[in-house]
Amino acid sequence: MTTHHLRATEWAKKAGVPASQVYAFLTGRLRALPDDVIQKLASAAQVRPEDMFR
């Protein structure tokens, strides 16, 4: 996300997922993101899903 200079709200909007879901994960209120959300976020950031959480 930071490599591609995306903010959480911008990233979520580009991926078509609720920004609240991204914020819940980043703040620890959500333990894991669903696989479909991970796919959408990875696509929006133009990376492989495996590389998202390195």
Stockholm file with secondary structure:
# STOCKHOLM 1.0

chainA/1-54         MTTHHLRATEWAKKAGVPASQVYAFLTGRLRALPDDVIQKLASAAQVRPEDMFR
#=GR chainA/1-54 SS CTTTTCCHHHHHHHHTSCHHHHHHHHHTSSSCCCHHHHHHHHHHHTSCGGGTTC
#=GC SS_cons        CTTTTCCHHHHHHHHTSCHHHHHHHHHTSSSCCCHHHHHHHHHHHTSCGGGTTC
//
